């Protein structure tokens, strides 16, 4: 059997933690920032975890993570 391929777009967006949860970056912080409040932009910093209903789909895209 050939090797399984990693979805490269997913590999750039997600990281699997040691506990098995998946972390992701926050959305809505790339452009059109002038109409967003300072408080809103501040709260978009950092990382989040992928929701439980989506973890299986993300892990399927990252077979070696």
Secondary structure as UniProt FT lines:
FT   HELIX           8..13
FT   STRAND          14..16
FT   TURN            18..19
FT   STRAND          22..25
FT   TURN            34..35
FT   HELIX           38..43
FT   STRAND          47..49
FT   HELIX           52..61
FT   TURN            63..64
//
